[in-house]
Amino acid sequence: MKFETCILRGLFLACSLLGLLILGAMIHAKPQAPALGDQIGIAARLLAAPNACALPADGVLCLRHG
């Protein structure tokens, strides 16, 4: 009984420590801004945009200005 209790306590401590490490990594993570916005201008983005509606033609309306 003593051996099982020690093993379960060790497992609980290991899982708790791992959970705290993961939580700490999520809290202190800094998102990285994509570098795409700095390199490509608005005109290039508009030229790269598709001219046709990307939605399937199954009765779904695709409203486009222009």
Beta strands, then each sheet from edge to edge (+ up, - down):
end
